[in-house]
Amino acid sequence: MKITDFVYSALIGLVASCRSMTPMAAIAAARVTGRDTSGSLLLLDRPLFKYGALAMGVGELVGDKMKSAPDRTVFLGLSARVASAGIAGAALAPRGEEKTGAAVAISAAVPLAYVTLAARKKAMAGMGQTKSGLIEDTLIVALGAAVVFFATRPHRL
């Protein structure tokens, strides 16, 4: 196994550092459109979890613009990032290396949550919460979609 085998897991951890539900929503969207992950994925193959992850991803994008939205580094925010990054990181890891993929994604998500929060606060000071949030959403959703697209393959019949 090479460290480069876990690039997608690390990148999805970066995505989780900014938006906790986007990694699972991106994996769920890939599954809905008939794409397979290299790592095994049990939860998001169940309709309740698959469509729930999509709904939570959209809900988070809306909720983040609210003035009452907590920082991503509060306990529940970090817990959500650990769960989402772990599930998505495992799914994007090579088969049989899911635990390592989860660990890589979590190891990227947690410290980067502090870095990305500092960047977001700086952006908020300059352009406001809504505009900075929309820009961050655009970048992170695009990154999440790209990572998952390149890390998955069309389902083989």
Biotite code that builds the C-alpha atoms (Angstrom):
import biotite.structure as struc

atoms = struc.array([
    struc.Atom([0.000, 0.000, 0.000], chain_id="A", res_id=1, res_name="MET", atom_name="CA", element="C"),
    struc.Atom([1.270, 3.474, -0.910], chain_id="A", res_id=2, res_name="LYS", atom_name="CA", element="C"),
    struc.Atom([0.357, 6.733, 0.805], chain_id="A", res_id=3, res_name="ILE", atom_name="CA", element="C"),
    struc.Atom([-0.969, 7.976, -2.537], chain_id="A", res_id=4, res_name="THR", atom_name="CA", element="C"),
    struc.Atom([-3.670, 5.290, -2.316], chain_id="A", res_id=5, res_name="ASP", atom_name="CA", element="C"),
    struc.Atom([-5.317, 7.477, 0.335], chain_id="A", res_id=6, res_name="PHE", atom_name="CA", element="C"),
    struc.Atom([-5.320, 10.842, -1.457], chain_id="A", res_id=7, res_name="VAL", atom_name="CA", element="C"),
    struc.Atom([-9.093, 10.736, -1.979], chain_id="A", res_id=8, res_name="TYR", atom_name="CA", element="C"),
    struc.Atom([-9.637, 9.877, 1.683], chain_id="A", res_id=9, res_name="SER", atom_name="CA", element="C"),
    struc.Atom([-7.481, 12.844, 2.720], chain_id="A", res_id=10, res_name="ALA", atom_name="CA", element="C"),
    struc.Atom([-9.267, 15.181, 0.321], chain_id="A", res_id=11, res_name="LEU", atom_name="CA", element="C"),
    struc.Atom([-12.699, 14.109, 1.550], chain_id="A", res_id=12, res_name="ILE", atom_name="CA", element="C"),
    struc.Atom([-11.404, 14.869, 5.053], chain_id="A", res_id=13, res_name="GLY", atom_name="CA", element="C"),
    struc.Atom([-10.649, 18.403, 3.867], chain_id="A", res_id=14, res_name="LEU", atom_name="CA", element="C"),
    struc.Atom([-14.221, 18.645, 2.585], chain_id="A", res_id=15, res_name="VAL", atom_name="CA", element="C"),
    struc.Atom([-15.514, 17.454, 5.979], chain_id="A", res_id=16, res_name="ALA", atom_name="CA", element="C"),
    struc.Atom([-13.484, 20.141, 7.735], chain_id="A", res_id=17, res_name="SER", atom_name="CA", element="C"),
    struc.Atom([-15.677, 22.773, 6.068], chain_id="A", res_id=18, res_name="CYS", atom_name="CA", element="C"),
    struc.Atom([-19.032, 21.009, 5.685], chain_id="A", res_id=19, res_name="ARG", atom_name="CA", element="C"),
    struc.Atom([-19.655, 18.023, 7.914], chain_id="A", res_id=20, res_name="SER", atom_name="CA", element="C"),
    struc.Atom([-22.448, 16.447, 5.850], chain_id="A", res_id=21, res_name="MET", atom_name="CA", element="C"),
    struc.Atom([-21.063, 17.097, 2.361], chain_id="A", res_id=22, res_name="THR", atom_name="CA", element="C"),
    struc.Atom([-18.788, 14.006, 2.251], chain_id="A", res_id=23, res_name="PRO", atom_name="CA", element="C"),
    struc.Atom([-21.636, 11.595, 2.996], chain_id="A", res_id=24, res_name="MET", atom_name="CA", element="C"),
    struc.Atom([-23.999, 13.526, 0.713], chain_id="A", res_id=25, res_name="ALA", atom_name="CA", element="C"),
    struc.Atom([-21.450, 13.309, -2.121], chain_id="A", res_id=26, res_name="ALA", atom_name="CA", element="C"),
    struc.Atom([-21.008, 9.556, -1.623], chain_id="A", res_id=27, res_name="ILE", atom_name="CA", element="C"),
    struc.Atom([-24.793, 9.110, -1.445], chain_id="A", res_id=28, res_name="ALA", atom_name="CA", element="C"),
    struc.Atom([-25.235, 11.119, -4.659], chain_id="A", res_id=29, res_name="ALA", atom_name="CA", element="C"),
    struc.Atom([-22.648, 8.917, -6.364], chain_id="A", res_id=30, res_name="ALA", atom_name="CA", element="C"),
    struc.Atom([-24.520, 5.799, -5.259], chain_id="A", res_id=31, res_name="ARG", atom_name="CA", element="C"),
    struc.Atom([-27.855, 7.219, -6.462], chain_id="A", res_id=32, res_name="VAL", atom_name="CA", element="C"),
    struc.Atom([-26.305, 7.866, -9.881], chain_id="A", res_id=33, res_name="THR", atom_name="CA", element="C"),
    struc.Atom([-24.920, 4.325, -10.107], chain_id="A", res_id=34, res_name="GLY", atom_name="CA", element="C"),
    struc.Atom([-21.299, 4.811, -9.124], chain_id="A", res_id=35, res_name="ARG", atom_name="CA", element="C"),
    struc.Atom([-19.323, 2.353, -6.986], chain_id="A", res_id=36, res_name="ASP", atom_name="CA", element="C"),
    struc.Atom([-16.739, 3.078, -4.322], chain_id="A", res_id=37, res_name="THR", atom_name="CA", element="C"),
    struc.Atom([-13.552, 1.091, -3.936], chain_id="A", res_id=38, res_name="SER", atom_name="CA", element="C"),
    struc.Atom([-14.072, 0.590, -0.198], chain_id="A", res_id=39, res_name="GLY", atom_name="CA", element="C"),
    struc.Atom([-17.061, -1.291, 1.133], chain_id="A", res_id=40, res_name="SER", atom_name="CA", element="C"),
    struc.Atom([-19.997, 0.867, 2.130], chain_id="A", res_id=41, res_name="LEU", atom_name="CA", element="C"),
    struc.Atom([-22.867, -0.617, 4.069], chain_id="A", res_id=42, res_name="LEU", atom_name="CA", element="C"),
    struc.Atom([-24.829, 2.257, 5.566], chain_id="A", res_id=43, res_name="LEU", atom_name="CA", element="C"),
    struc.Atom([-25.188, 4.489, 2.534], chain_id="A", res_id=44, res_name="LEU", atom_name="CA", element="C"),
    struc.Atom([-26.475, 1.614, 0.432], chain_id="A", res_id=45, res_name="ASP", atom_name="CA", element="C"),
    struc.Atom([-29.639, 1.585, 2.528], chain_id="A", res_id=46, res_name="ARG", atom_name="CA", element="C"),
    struc.Atom([-32.275, 3.993, 1.130], chain_id="A", res_id=47, res_name="PRO", atom_name="CA", element="C"),
    struc.Atom([-33.014, 5.623, 4.499], chain_id="A", res_id=48, res_name="LEU", atom_name="CA", element="C"),
    struc.Atom([-29.359, 6.526, 5.043], chain_id="A", res_id=49, res_name="PHE", atom_name="CA", element="C"),
    struc.Atom([-28.669, 7.363, 1.394], chain_id="A", res_id=50, res_name="LYS", atom_name="CA", element="C"),
    struc.Atom([-31.520, 9.837, 1.023], chain_id="A", res_id=51, res_name="TYR", atom_name="CA", element="C"),
    struc.Atom([-31.099, 11.018, 4.599], chain_id="A", res_id=52, res_name="GLY", atom_name="CA", element="C"),
    struc.Atom([-27.468, 11.923, 3.849], chain_id="A", res_id=53, res_name="ALA", atom_name="CA", element="C"),
    struc.Atom([-28.558, 13.883, 0.790], chain_id="A", res_id=54, res_name="LEU", atom_name="CA", element="C"),
    struc.Atom([-31.184, 15.775, 2.808], chain_id="A", res_id=55, res_name="ALA", atom_name="CA", element="C"),
    struc.Atom([-28.725, 16.491, 5.618], chain_id="A", res_id=56, res_name="MET", atom_name="CA", element="C"),
    struc.Atom([-26.180, 17.799, 3.120], chain_id="A", res_id=57, res_name="GLY", atom_name="CA", element="C"),
    struc.Atom([-28.693, 20.263, 1.691], chain_id="A", res_id=58, res_name="VAL", atom_name="CA", element="C"),
    struc.Atom([-29.946, 21.193, 5.153], chain_id="A", res_id=59, res_name="GLY", atom_name="CA", element="C"),
    struc.Atom([-26.449, 21.993, 6.332], chain_id="A", res_id=60, res_name="GLU", atom_name="CA", element="C"),
    struc.Atom([-25.879, 24.348, 3.403], chain_id="A", res_id=61, res_name="LEU", atom_name="CA", element="C"),
    struc.Atom([-29.007, 26.296, 4.380], chain_id="A", res_id=62, res_name="VAL", atom_name="CA", element="C"),
    struc.Atom([-28.401, 26.193, 8.131], chain_id="A", res_id=63, res_name="GLY", atom_name="CA", element="C"),
    struc.Atom([-24.846, 27.460, 7.857], chain_id="A", res_id=64, res_name="ASP", atom_name="CA", element="C"),
    struc.Atom([-26.093, 30.890, 6.761], chain_id="A", res_id=65, res_name="LYS", atom_name="CA", element="C"),
    struc.Atom([-28.089, 31.402, 9.964], chain_id="A", res_id=66, res_name="MET", atom_name="CA", element="C"),
    struc.Atom([-26.663, 33.801, 12.545], chain_id="A", res_id=67, res_name="LYS", atom_name="CA", element="C"),
    struc.Atom([-27.226, 31.130, 15.228], chain_id="A", res_id=68, res_name="SER", atom_name="CA", element="C"),
    struc.Atom([-25.124, 28.510, 13.398], chain_id="A", res_id=69, res_name="ALA", atom_name="CA", element="C"),
    struc.Atom([-22.439, 27.238, 15.792], chain_id="A", res_id=70, res_name="PRO", atom_name="CA", element="C"),
    struc.Atom([-18.754, 27.148, 14.929], chain_id="A", res_id=71, res_name="ASP", atom_name="CA", element="C"),
    struc.Atom([-17.583, 23.955, 13.241], chain_id="A", res_id=72, res_name="ARG", atom_name="CA", element="C"),
    struc.Atom([-15.205, 23.292, 16.129], chain_id="A", res_id=73, res_name="THR", atom_name="CA", element="C"),
    struc.Atom([-17.836, 22.826, 18.841], chain_id="A", res_id=74, res_name="VAL", atom_name="CA", element="C"),
    struc.Atom([-18.132, 19.257, 20.157], chain_id="A", res_id=75, res_name="PHE", atom_name="CA", element="C"),
    struc.Atom([-21.146, 18.272, 18.024], chain_id="A", res_id=76, res_name="LEU", atom_name="CA", element="C"),
    struc.Atom([-19.623, 19.878, 14.930], chain_id="A", res_id=77, res_name="GLY", atom_name="CA", element="C"),
    struc.Atom([-16.369, 17.983, 15.347], chain_id="A", res_id=78, res_name="LEU", atom_name="CA", element="C"),
    struc.Atom([-18.272, 14.771, 16.125], chain_id="A", res_id=79, res_name="SER", atom_name="CA", element="C"),
    struc.Atom([-20.244, 15.100, 12.892], chain_id="A", res_id=80, res_name="ALA", atom_name="CA", element="C"),
    struc.Atom([-17.011, 15.716, 10.977], chain_id="A", res_id=81, res_name="ARG", atom_name="CA", element="C"),
    struc.Atom([-15.396, 12.630, 12.490], chain_id="A", res_id=82, res_name="VAL", atom_name="CA", element="C"),
    struc.Atom([-18.381, 10.449, 11.555], chain_id="A", res_id=83, res_name="ALA", atom_name="CA", element="C"),
    struc.Atom([-18.831, 11.822, 8.044], chain_id="A", res_id=84, res_name="SER", atom_name="CA", element="C"),
    struc.Atom([-15.116, 11.901, 7.217], chain_id="A", res_id=85, res_name="ALA", atom_name="CA", element="C"),
    struc.Atom([-14.671, 8.387, 8.598], chain_id="A", res_id=86, res_name="GLY", atom_name="CA", element="C"),
    struc.Atom([-17.515, 6.909, 6.555], chain_id="A", res_id=87, res_name="ILE", atom_name="CA", element="C"),
    struc.Atom([-16.550, 8.715, 3.354], chain_id="A", res_id=88, res_name="ALA", atom_name="CA", element="C"),
    struc.Atom([-12.810, 8.171, 3.851], chain_id="A", res_id=89, res_name="GLY", atom_name="CA", element="C"),
    struc.Atom([-13.394, 4.444, 4.282], chain_id="A", res_id=90, res_name="ALA", atom_name="CA", element="C"),
    struc.Atom([-15.591, 4.299, 1.183], chain_id="A", res_id=91, res_name="ALA", atom_name="CA", element="C"),
    struc.Atom([-12.915, 6.006, -0.938], chain_id="A", res_id=92, res_name="LEU", atom_name="CA", element="C"),
    struc.Atom([-10.028, 3.868, 0.341], chain_id="A", res_id=93, res_name="ALA", atom_name="CA", element="C"),
    struc.Atom([-8.802, 0.773, -1.456], chain_id="A", res_id=94, res_name="PRO", atom_name="CA", element="C"),
    struc.Atom([-10.828, -2.357, -0.635], chain_id="A", res_id=95, res_name="ARG", atom_name="CA", element="C"),
    struc.Atom([-9.488, -3.940, 2.521], chain_id="A", res_id=96, res_name="GLY", atom_name="CA", element="C"),
    struc.Atom([-7.952, -0.647, 3.686], chain_id="A", res_id=97, res_name="GLU", atom_name="CA", element="C"),
    struc.Atom([-11.159, 1.025, 4.855], chain_id="A", res_id=98, res_name="GLU", atom_name="CA", element="C"),
    struc.Atom([-9.924, 1.549, 8.443], chain_id="A", res_id=99, res_name="LYS", atom_name="CA", element="C"),
    struc.Atom([-6.829, 3.332, 7.191], chain_id="A", res_id=100, res_name="THR", atom_name="CA", element="C"),
    struc.Atom([-8.917, 5.452, 4.816], chain_id="A", res_id=101, res_name="GLY", atom_name="CA", element="C"),
    struc.Atom([-11.215, 6.436, 7.682], chain_id="A", res_id=102, res_name="ALA", atom_name="CA", element="C"),
    struc.Atom([-8.241, 7.334, 9.886], chain_id="A", res_id=103, res_name="ALA", atom_name="CA", element="C"),
    struc.Atom([-6.651, 9.429, 7.124], chain_id="A", res_id=104, res_name="VAL", atom_name="CA", element="C"),
    struc.Atom([-9.899, 11.329, 6.475], chain_id="A", res_id=105, res_name="ALA", atom_name="CA", element="C"),
    struc.Atom([-10.499, 11.991, 10.175], chain_id="A", res_id=106, res_name="ILE", atom_name="CA", element="C"),
    struc.Atom([-6.870, 13.040, 10.645], chain_id="A", res_id=107, res_name="SER", atom_name="CA", element="C"),
    struc.Atom([-7.368, 15.628, 7.910], chain_id="A", res_id=108, res_name="ALA", atom_name="CA", element="C"),
    struc.Atom([-10.850, 16.783, 8.943], chain_id="A", res_id=109, res_name="ALA", atom_name="CA", element="C"),
    struc.Atom([-10.337, 17.607, 12.612], chain_id="A", res_id=110, res_name="VAL", atom_name="CA", element="C"),
    struc.Atom([-7.253, 19.860, 12.522], chain_id="A", res_id=111, res_name="PRO", atom_name="CA", element="C"),
    struc.Atom([-8.330, 21.455, 9.253], chain_id="A", res_id=112, res_name="LEU", atom_name="CA", element="C"),
    struc.Atom([-11.679, 22.374, 10.842], chain_id="A", res_id=113, res_name="ALA", atom_name="CA", element="C"),
    struc.Atom([-9.767, 24.891, 12.960], chain_id="A", res_id=114, res_name="TYR", atom_name="CA", element="C"),
    struc.Atom([-7.824, 26.212, 9.969], chain_id="A", res_id=115, res_name="VAL", atom_name="CA", element="C"),
    struc.Atom([-10.892, 26.538, 7.755], chain_id="A", res_id=116, res_name="THR", atom_name="CA", element="C"),
    struc.Atom([-12.852, 28.181, 10.596], chain_id="A", res_id=117, res_name="LEU", atom_name="CA", element="C"),
    struc.Atom([-10.140, 30.832, 10.957], chain_id="A", res_id=118, res_name="ALA", atom_name="CA", element="C"),
    struc.Atom([-10.240, 31.441, 7.188], chain_id="A", res_id=119, res_name="ALA", atom_name="CA", element="C"),
    struc.Atom([-14.039, 31.656, 7.214], chain_id="A", res_id=120, res_name="ARG", atom_name="CA", element="C"),
    struc.Atom([-14.027, 34.150, 10.112], chain_id="A", res_id=121, res_name="LYS", atom_name="CA", element="C"),
    struc.Atom([-11.573, 36.309, 8.211], chain_id="A", res_id=122, res_name="LYS", atom_name="CA", element="C"),
    struc.Atom([-13.779, 36.132, 5.115], chain_id="A", res_id=123, res_name="ALA", atom_name="CA", element="C"),
    struc.Atom([-16.880, 36.917, 7.191], chain_id="A", res_id=124, res_name="MET", atom_name="CA", element="C"),
    struc.Atom([-15.214, 40.052, 8.552], chain_id="A", res_id=125, res_name="ALA", atom_name="CA", element="C"),
    struc.Atom([-14.550, 41.221, 5.022], chain_id="A", res_id=126, res_name="GLY", atom_name="CA", element="C"),
    struc.Atom([-17.731, 40.224, 3.196], chain_id="A", res_id=127, res_name="MET", atom_name="CA", element="C"),
    struc.Atom([-20.306, 39.022, 5.705], chain_id="A", res_id=128, res_name="GLY", atom_name="CA", element="C"),
    struc.Atom([-21.632, 35.647, 6.784], chain_id="A", res_id=129, res_name="GLN", atom_name="CA", element="C"),
    struc.Atom([-23.974, 34.916, 3.881], chain_id="A", res_id=130, res_name="THR", atom_name="CA", element="C"),
    struc.Atom([-21.625, 35.852, 1.038], chain_id="A", res_id=131, res_name="LYS", atom_name="CA", element="C"),
    struc.Atom([-18.618, 34.111, 2.588], chain_id="A", res_id=132, res_name="SER", atom_name="CA", element="C"),
    struc.Atom([-20.790, 31.053, 3.268], chain_id="A", res_id=133, res_name="GLY", atom_name="CA", element="C"),
    struc.Atom([-22.045, 30.903, -0.301], chain_id="A", res_id=134, res_name="LEU", atom_name="CA", element="C"),
    struc.Atom([-18.513, 31.132, -1.653], chain_id="A", res_id=135, res_name="ILE", atom_name="CA", element="C"),
    struc.Atom([-17.309, 28.439, 0.754], chain_id="A", res_id=136, res_name="GLU", atom_name="CA", element="C"),
    struc.Atom([-20.305, 26.248, -0.149], chain_id="A", res_id=137, res_name="ASP", atom_name="CA", element="C"),
    struc.Atom([-19.564, 26.558, -3.855], chain_id="A", res_id=138, res_name="THR", atom_name="CA", element="C"),
    struc.Atom([-15.904, 25.656, -3.422], chain_id="A", res_id=139, res_name="LEU", atom_name="CA", element="C"),
    struc.Atom([-16.466, 22.798, -0.976], chain_id="A", res_id=140, res_name="ILE", atom_name="CA", element="C"),
    struc.Atom([-19.422, 21.205, -2.764], chain_id="A", res_id=141, res_name="VAL", atom_name="CA", element="C"),
    struc.Atom([-17.468, 21.367, -6.035], chain_id="A", res_id=142, res_name="ALA", atom_name="CA", element="C"),
    struc.Atom([-14.402, 19.837, -4.364], chain_id="A", res_id=143, res_name="LEU", atom_name="CA", element="C"),
    struc.Atom([-16.502, 17.113, -2.726], chain_id="A", res_id=144, res_name="GLY", atom_name="CA", element="C"),
    struc.Atom([-18.227, 16.290, -6.007], chain_id="A", res_id=145, res_name="ALA", atom_name="CA", element="C"),
    struc.Atom([-14.921, 16.200, -7.893], chain_id="A", res_id=146, res_name="ALA", atom_name="CA", element="C"),
    struc.Atom([-13.191, 14.011, -5.296], chain_id="A", res_id=147, res_name="VAL", atom_name="CA", element="C"),
    struc.Atom([-16.041, 11.519, -5.244], chain_id="A", res_id=148, res_name="VAL", atom_name="CA", element="C"),
    struc.Atom([-16.411, 11.523, -9.030], chain_id="A", res_id=149, res_name="PHE", atom_name="CA", element="C"),
    struc.Atom([-12.726, 10.774, -9.614], chain_id="A", res_id=150, res_name="PHE", atom_name="CA", element="C"),
    struc.Atom([-12.593, 8.245, -6.764], chain_id="A", res_id=151, res_name="ALA", atom_name="CA", element="C"),
    struc.Atom([-15.613, 6.231, -7.935], chain_id="A", res_id=152, res_name="THR", atom_name="CA", element="C"),
    struc.Atom([-16.442, 4.320, -11.088], chain_id="A", res_id=153, res_name="ARG", atom_name="CA", element="C"),
    struc.Atom([-19.650, 3.514, -12.942], chain_id="A", res_id=154, res_name="PRO", atom_name="CA", element="C"),
    struc.Atom([-21.456, 0.454, -11.615], chain_id="A", res_id=155, res_name="HIS", atom_name="CA", element="C"),
    struc.Atom([-20.666, -2.685, -13.608], chain_id="A", res_id=156, res_name="ARG", atom_name="CA", element="C"),
    struc.Atom([-23.545, -4.925, -14.489], chain_id="A", res_id=157, res_name="LEU", atom_name="CA", element="C"),
])
